[in-house]
Amino acid sequence: MALVASDLTPAAHTPAPEFLSRIADDLARGPLNLPCFPDIVPRVRAAINNPSSTPDDLVRIAGTEPRLAARLTQTANSAIFNPSGKPLTNLRQAVTRLGHHLVQSVTMVFAIQQMKAEASLRPVAKPLSNLWEKSIAVASICQVLANQLKVPPDKVFLTGLLHGIGHFYIMVRAAEPSSGLEYRDLSAEMLAERHPGLGRIVLEKWNFEPVVFDAIGRQHDYRRSSNRAADITDVVIAGVVLAEALLESNGDLTRCAGVTAFERLGLGPRDLSATLKHTEYRLVTLRETLGC
């Protein structure tokens, strides 16, 4: 039977590699295209990037979303992020206690939770939930490993949380009617190869600092070597590998072999096992705190 013009669907002309190349070009050349993404995230980013902004500006922005305001206050009072146990009752105190990085983390969690209800994203609801579960695990592990670097754990937590933002971007674009394919048409190998670079560009467009988007872009550089001391990139690489071991392999550390980040961080097998056990215990409380 001969095909007529109307039978030639976009899928016939847009195989997975072409789709990924096209959305990468779109992202590199134009504005960030995430039409269903809540604008609260870029608004918070803009306020943080503005040198003349004050905590009151963040309070005002967060206050426009009552559920976000409540989540920020709950997080600031949680045992994980408030080990002193000193209670607070208002949003300004919460924003001040959490600081910029955790405010952004809680805002991102809030935005993703909102997007899970989007009708347009129902075709990717399951992989989106899986990705978010992994993102929380990576963030938690990165926060623990940050102690190895003596760097602010809140910044490392945020970086780990954002490790899959490029993967998320692919999901959203694949769910568009004009994508010409379904998300399931994209292999795991192809996604792993492409999403770190896309994530780097997304974070550049959101004006994150280079140390953050560099870490996201190099998260799969398992043989990374450097004459410099271990850094946030090493933590993110280690966090992603350990999260995969925890969520996909029941804690089997086989995949950690040969990953230079662990050596650079001074972590042996016992350290890695202890980190996984601590993370597994901590994730329950962390999910409750963040509402995910």
N, C-alpha and C positions, 0 to 999 in steps of 0.2 A: 504494500500500500504506500503510495507516494505521500510525502509530507507536504502540507501547505504551509504558508507563512505563519498562520496562527498556531500551528503545532510546534513551532520552534520556541520553546520556553527559554527563559534566561538561564535555567540550569544547564541547558544543552551547550551554552556558550561560556559558562562561568564555572569551571572546575575549581576545586578548593584552592590550589596555588594562585590562580588568577584572582580569586576573591580576596585572598589575604594580601596580595600585592596591591590590589585596588584600594582597599581600606587603609593600607599603610601609606599610599600616596595621598589619599584624602586627608589623613591625619597630619602628614608632614607639610602639606602645602596650604591647608586651610585651617579654619577654626575647629575646635574639638566638637565632634558631632555625636552628642549623647542626648537626644531630644527628650527621653523619658527620665533623665537623671535629675533628681531634685536640685533646685538651684541653691539650696542652703549651703552645699559644699563649696562651690566657687565663691559665694558671698563671704563665707567665713575665711577662705583663703585670701580673698582680696583685702579683708580687714586686717588680717595678720601681716600681709605684705606691705600694707600702708604704714610708713614710719610715723605718721601723725596720729594713727589710731590708738585708742586707749582700751582698757578692759571694759569700760562702759559701752564701747562700740560693739564688742563681742556679745555683751549681755543684751544689748538692744536687738542684735540680729538673732541670737538664739531665742530670745523672748518672743519672736514672731511665730515660733513653732513650740507650742506648749508642751508637746510630748518630748521634744528634744530637751527643753529646759528641765523637765522632770527627770529625764535620763541623765543629764549632766549632774544634777544635784544628787541623784542616787549613786552615781559612780564616784563622785567626790566623797561620799560618806561610806563607801564600801571598804571592807577590810583589806582588799588588794591594793587600792590606791590611797587609803588613809590608815596606815598602820598605827598612827597615834590614837585613833579612835575618837578624836575630838569632833563632836557633831557640828554641822552647820545647817542653816535653814534657808538661805536665799541663794539666788542664781549668781549674784556677783561674787559671793564667797566661793561658790563652786568653781567658777571660771578662774578665779585667782589661785585657788588651791591646785587645780588640775594643770594649769599652764597651757601654752599654745599647742603643744604636740598632742596631749591627751584630749583637749577640746576638739582637735581635728579628728582624732581617732573615734571619739564618741559620735561626732557628726557623721563620719563616714559609715559607721555601723547603722545609725539612724536612717541614712539615705538608702542603704542597701535593703534594710527591712521594708522601707516604703516601696522599693522597686519590686520586691517579691510579689506584691499584690497587683502589679501592672498586667493588664490583660495581654498586651503585646509580648510579654516575656514568658507567658505560660509554656511555650514550646521548650524553653530552656530552664524551667523552674527547678528540675532535679539537679542538673549540672551546676546551676547557680548556687543552690544550697550546699552542694559538695565543695564548691570553690570557696564559699564563705566559711564553711567549717574548717577547711585547710588554712585559710587566712588567719582565723583566730588562733589556731594551733601554732602557726609560724610566728605570729606576733608574740604569743606567750613564751615560746622558746627563745626568741630573740631578746626578750626582756631579761630572761634569766642569764643568757650568755653575755649580755651587756656588762655584767659584773666582771667578766674576764678582761674587758677593755678599760674599765673605769670611765665609761662615757655615760651621758644621761640616758637612763633606760627608757624614758618616755619617747625620746626621738627614735630609738631603735625599735620600740614597740610599734610606733606609727609606720616605720619603714617596712617592718615585717607584715603588718596588716595590709599594706599597699602592694605587696609583692606580686599579686595576681591581677592588678588593675588592667594590664594589657590583655589578659585572658578575658576579663570581664568586658572589655571593649569589644573583643571579637564576638562574644556571646550576643551583646546588644545589637551589633551590626548584622550578625547572622539571622537574628530574629526579625529583621526588617523585611517586609514583603518584596522589596526590590533586590534582596540579596542574591537571589538565584540559586540558593542551596539551603540545606538544613544544617544546623549545628552538628548533627551526628555524622555529616559527611566529612568533617574535619578530623583527621587522625590525631591521636594523642602525641605522636612524634612531631607532627607538623605544628601543633599548638605549642608544644614545649620549645620548639625552635624559634617560633615567631613572637610569642607573647612578651618575653622580656624586653625586646627592642621597642615594641609598641607601648609597653608600660612606661618605658623611659621617656618617650615622646609625650605621652599623656601628662606625666608629672612635670615635664619641662613647660608644657603649656599652662599648667596650673601654678607655675613659678615656684616649684619646690627648689630647695638648694641642691647644688650639684652632687654633694655627698649622698643624698637620698636617691636621686634618679640614676646616678652611676651604679649604686648598689643594686637597684632593681634591674638595670640593664645587664648586669654581669652575674646574676644569681645562679646561672648554670655553668659558670666558669670553674669547673671542679678541679682543674689542674693549675689554678691561678698561683702565680709566684710573684714575689715582690721583695725588694730589699728593705722596704719600709715595715714598720710594726703592723701587727694585725689591726684591722679596721672594721667599719660597719659592713663593708662588702663581705668580708669573711663571715661575720655574724649572720648575715642574710643567707649566704650560701649554706652555712651549717644549719640554720633554722629550717630552710626548705627541705633539705635532705632528711633531717630528723623528723619533721612533721610527716613526710611521706612514709618514713619507717614506722611511725606511730599509727597512722591512719590506714595505711595500705598493707603493712607487713607484720602487724601485731608486735611491733617493737624490734623486729629483726634488724640488726645493724649491719648486715652484709653490704648494703648499698653505700655505707659510709667508707668502705675501703678505698683508698686512693684519692679521697677528697682532701686536698691540701689545706683547706680552711681549718679542719680539726687540728692538724699539726700546728698551724700558725697560731691557733687559739690555745694551744697547750692542753688539748682535751684527749684523754685516752678512753678506752672502752668502758671503764668503770664510770668515768665522768659522764659519758654519753648515756649509759643506762640510768644513772641517777637523774639526769636531766629529763629523760622520758618519763620516769616514774613521777617526778615532781610535776611535770606538765600535765600528765594524765589526771592527777589529783586536782590540779589547779584549774583545769578547763571547766569543770562543773561550776565552780564559783564564778569564773570569768564570764561564762555564758549568761548566768543569772544576772550578774552585774551589768552587762552590756545589753541585756534583753534580746539575746539571739540564740 
